[in-house]
Amino acid sequence: MKLLIDADFIAYKSCAAAETEVDFGNDVILVTSNFSDAYSATRRELTKIQNKFGSLSTLILFFSDSTNFRKKI
């Protein structure tokens, strides 16, 4: 089975989870993230989907672009 995945949400959610903030006061906030944490979170989300629909499923990921399948649906 092929699963078509709108990966924008997964990427956003994973990157947001990997962020840390340092508040220096006076409206100065530094936001950093760790790529390894974001990648691990992405893999976890995709594994959850694959386990739910069958481990033999093929995942096909779609990301936003100037033209994308969501605009046609």
Rosetta silent file (secondary structure, phi, psi, omega in degrees, C-alpha in Angstrom):
SEQUENCE: MKLLIDADFIAYKSCAAAETEVDFGNDVILVTSNFSDAYSATRRELTKIQNKFGSLSTLILFFSDSTNFRKKI
SCORE:     score description
SCORE:     0.000 S_00000001
   1 L     0.000  136.877  175.924    0.000    0.000    0.000 S_00000001
   2 E  -100.953  129.964  177.854    1.238    3.492   -0.846 S_00000001
   3 E  -109.153  122.594  177.072    0.500    6.253    1.639 S_00000001
   4 E   -91.124  117.144 -172.986    0.504    9.834    0.365 S_00000001
   5 E  -114.001  126.257  171.351    1.627   12.032    3.252 S_00000001
   6 E   -78.506   98.102 -169.596    1.322   15.806    3.476 S_00000001
   7 H   -83.628   -6.763  179.365    4.708   16.209    5.163 S_00000001
   8 H   -57.822  -46.370 -178.083    4.566   19.986    5.774 S_00000001
   9 H   -64.994  -41.547  179.995    2.758   19.526    9.074 S_00000001
  10 H   -63.690  -44.141  179.453    5.123   16.776   10.219 S_00000001
  11 H   -63.832  -44.093 -179.928    8.185   18.867    9.363 S_00000001
  12 H   -62.128  -48.989 -178.358    6.752   21.955   11.103 S_00000001
  13 H   -61.108  -42.489 -178.752    5.745   20.006   14.213 S_00000001
  14 H   -68.091  -41.188  179.075    9.130   18.251   14.438 S_00000001
  15 H   -67.979  -39.827  178.608   11.124   21.461   13.992 S_00000001
  16 H   -64.309  -36.669  179.688    9.011   23.296   16.559 S_00000001
  17 H   -68.226  -25.169 -177.335    9.564   20.475   19.052 S_00000001
  18 L   -89.361   -0.425 -177.979   13.342   20.762   18.581 S_00000001
  19 E   -81.270  145.811  169.744   13.428   24.515   19.375 S_00000001
  20 E  -129.273  148.171 -177.731   14.822   26.020   22.537 S_00000001
  21 E  -120.732  142.496  173.117   14.499   29.658   23.524 S_00000001
  22 E  -122.735  118.425 -178.881   16.761   31.956   25.502 S_00000001
  23 E   -97.519  112.397 -179.720   15.084   35.138   26.719 S_00000001
  24 E   -88.863   -0.891 -176.897   17.626   37.926   27.240 S_00000001
  25 E    84.107  173.067 -179.587   14.928   40.390   28.309 S_00000001
  26 L    52.472   38.353  178.787   14.009   43.677   26.607 S_00000001
  27 L    63.536   24.598  176.456   12.159   41.717   23.882 S_00000001
  28 E  -108.473  111.842 -179.480   15.353   39.914   22.808 S_00000001
  29 E  -126.926  129.660  177.478   14.749   36.188   22.392 S_00000001
  30 E  -103.683  124.394  179.094   17.165   33.776   20.758 S_00000001
  31 E  -112.283  126.155  177.630   15.596   30.663   19.240 S_00000001
  32 E  -126.812  164.149  175.475   17.822   27.729   18.334 S_00000001
  33 E  -145.983  159.545 -179.600   17.147   24.176   17.284 S_00000001
  34 L  -110.811  119.770 -176.887   19.021   20.923   17.048 S_00000001
  35 H   -58.937  -41.494 -178.459   18.818   19.190   13.664 S_00000001
  36 H   -60.782  -39.833  178.143   19.284   15.726   15.195 S_00000001
  37 H   -66.069  -42.748  179.385   16.299   16.272   17.505 S_00000001
  38 H   -65.150  -41.217  179.509   14.110   17.478   14.625 S_00000001
  39 H   -64.557  -43.890  179.187   15.167   14.547   12.442 S_00000001
  40 H   -62.451  -41.301  178.464   14.458   12.050   15.239 S_00000001
  41 H   -64.132  -39.317  178.062   11.016   13.569   15.819 S_00000001
  42 H   -63.872  -46.918  178.902   10.258   13.338   12.095 S_00000001
  43 H   -59.917  -41.216  178.497   11.324    9.680   11.974 S_00000001
  44 H   -60.581  -45.715 -179.581    9.137    8.939   15.037 S_00000001
  45 H   -62.938  -43.941  179.838    6.075   10.535   13.413 S_00000001
  46 H   -66.840  -36.495  177.380    6.596    8.660   10.140 S_00000001
  47 H   -65.348  -40.078  176.787    7.132    5.387   12.016 S_00000001
  48 H   -58.872  -45.390  179.774    3.853    5.939   13.918 S_00000001
  49 H   -62.989  -46.364 -178.147    2.003    6.399   10.630 S_00000001
  50 H   -63.031  -40.716  178.765    3.661    3.367    9.083 S_00000001
  51 H   -65.789  -36.026 -179.348    2.847    1.184   12.116 S_00000001
  52 H   -67.400  -37.637 -174.856   -0.778    2.307   12.076 S_00000001
  53 H  -104.032    1.298  178.831   -1.286    1.444    8.402 S_00000001
  54 L   115.453  129.443 -175.248    1.067   -1.516    8.095 S_00000001
  55 L   -67.153  -16.809  178.799    4.823   -1.796    8.201 S_00000001
  56 L   -88.415    1.419  179.634    4.946   -2.804    4.518 S_00000001
  57 L   -68.095  143.779  174.627    3.367    0.495    3.474 S_00000001
  58 E   -98.115  125.728  179.002    5.384    2.778    1.242 S_00000001
  59 E   -93.178  129.364  174.212    5.369    6.401    2.373 S_00000001
  60 E  -117.082  115.904 -174.372    5.373    9.087   -0.302 S_00000001
  61 E   -95.980  136.297  176.932    6.016   12.523    1.213 S_00000001
  62 E  -118.324  137.474  178.300    4.731   15.765   -0.293 S_00000001
  63 L  -124.124  155.854 -179.390    6.002   19.232    0.623 S_00000001
  64 L   -62.370  149.879  177.478    4.688   22.683   -0.307 S_00000001
  65 L  -156.819  178.207  178.154    5.826   24.303   -3.491 S_00000001
  66 L   -64.321  -27.995  171.493    4.468   26.933   -5.809 S_00000001
  67 L  -124.624  129.403  177.031    2.443   24.077   -7.341 S_00000001
  68 L  -147.706  163.285 -174.106    1.249   21.242   -5.157 S_00000001
  69 H   -64.137  -26.660 -178.023   -1.386   18.552   -5.135 S_00000001
  70 H   -65.635  -31.394 -179.291   -3.475   20.233   -2.404 S_00000001
  71 H   -71.849  -22.746  179.912   -4.342   23.125   -4.703 S_00000001
  72 H   -88.000  -19.599 -176.221   -5.756   20.669   -7.250 S_00000001
  73 L   -83.668    0.000    0.000   -7.867   18.703   -4.772 S_00000001
